[in-house]
Amino acid sequence: MPTQAFGAVEPPAPPAGAPQTPPQTPPPPPPPAAPGGFGPPEQPAAAPGYGYPQTPPAQGGFGAPEQPAAAPAAPGYGYPQTPPPPAPGGYGYPQTPPPAAPAGYGYPQAPPPAAPGGYGYPQQYPAGPAGPFPPPPGSPKKKPPMAAIIGGAVALALLAGGGIWYATSGSSDNGGTKTDSSQAGGPQGGGGSKGAPATVNGKMLFSVDSPQVDDLVNVKGTWVTDQVFAKSDVYKVVGYGLSGGKKYEIPLDGEICWASQQVTPDGKTAVLVKESKPTPDKKYGGPCDQVVALDLNNGKKLWQKAAKAGDQPVSFGEVTVGGGTVAAGGTSGGAAWSLSDGKELWTPKAGDDCRDDGYGGGTKLVAVRRCGDYARPQMQVQTLDPATGGIKSTYKVPAGLNYVHVVSTDPLVVAVDAGDHTGSAASDFLAIDDSAKEGTLRSKVSTQNGKFTPKCESTNVEGCKKVVVSKDTLYLPTQEHQSGNSQEVGRVTDIVGFGLSDGQSRGKVSGAPGSSITPLSLDRDGYLVAYQDPTYKAGGMVIRIDPKTFKTDVLMKNPVDTVEAERKLSPNYQDVVWSQGRLYMGNGFANKPGPAGLGKDYLALVFGGS
């Protein structure tokens, strides 16, 4: 196993086979690490203005510093160990710097030569030798099919996650949940017409009250097919009509630990469930070792399976569906079954030096594999044959990165945490070409230590939200900043699109002052669908964004009299799906009622036109 100097304390290895139970409160962001390293700058540069090119800081790391610092006395986390020579090039980047024509924040551009860097600008590549895995110059790029990921709507960040996706089956208005014919990592939604749509004045079609419980219970899982809206509940999954009315209940043995982010075109998905409900002897209901396949359209449990490594039962951390296979992974390794009949395809090998942390699903199946020591592993991203587990392509993640999140499988995009201190668990997004046996890096986009605000589960493979990937673009939301609108003053957020081929920004769209805008999904024409939180004087809105011009159309405006309820289920924290002209908002947790005066809690809200 490769070794190197580390500038941050490695997390202790979790015990193998430990039960996966959701924390009662979201974990706090990690403390700041030592300056320098394999990540964005620890302190942002002083800025003359939001979005203007910044003077680079003295320290830096993985694609963040605009000019390399002098050789540090104590090398940082993943930082080169000797001073880089003046030749251009940096970790995984093209070896020639971009042209010097300046442009505005978030728009297609190259950085100005006098003041490189800046919030929303493409980074200037740090001088010095290329990193360990640069793409070969002039290598042909495989044009990937369309894919979409959610960031916006999936699960509560840094907690055990769930899914929100829409299963397409020829509907004229596809959107919402992730499907086997779309991309891994986030809900899709929206309409299909390229013409300017009419704005719908939305209303609350129906709501589901939060269940009465005595303690915090995980109810992750919000799915929309062309026939039903399905929602995880306490020890069950409940199906509703698209506009209201309960259709069925599927009982489960215990609490849901994880809900797949994928749904097949015919409405099938999978959940990970505890072996039993809580008892006096087992307060939390036992380990998360039961994988259950569901038919959401027909309200049926297809099968329920467990796995063993040798003669030991295996607990899992998450489950997904990809290429007709259900795959579950965790600290003890991964196992897989055929979605159609539950036939076991593979299980963890006892004594194996490598194990699958988890999988990304969709049309493809991608494994994140951990080899060697748990705290200082060699991480690999492997595109698999879903039917056999055979390896089609392997990308070796740079040493020192201990957790990898699959945002999209087609095109393949992963997130890594190389020193982000905001608690997002995603300092950088890597677009990977997996067309050959040895995967190569296409491009990298840094979140610049909080200037962009996606959220990934801290240790899980799937579960990233507030991020959407199309066939050629990565969409990220920004942190709040002061509006430049002289007519309406307030804090705003933006969405910036970055090209997967080069990592350069292509354009941006700004939200309304006093509100946040979050990318949700793609419609079937490739338009980005986003949600704007309510303001003090208006309800939330669903917006469609042209991927070429970044012009916007308002698809739906929600009423102002439901703002209090709507705010509690914002995609900043909860599951949100736009599907077939309706907005489905799901709560990821049920808890005992809070103090009086905080308002009513809902398990789900559904908005649409009359």
Disulfide bonds with the S-S distance in Angstrom:
Cys257-Cys288 2.03
Cys354-Cys371 1.99
Cys456-Cys464 2.05
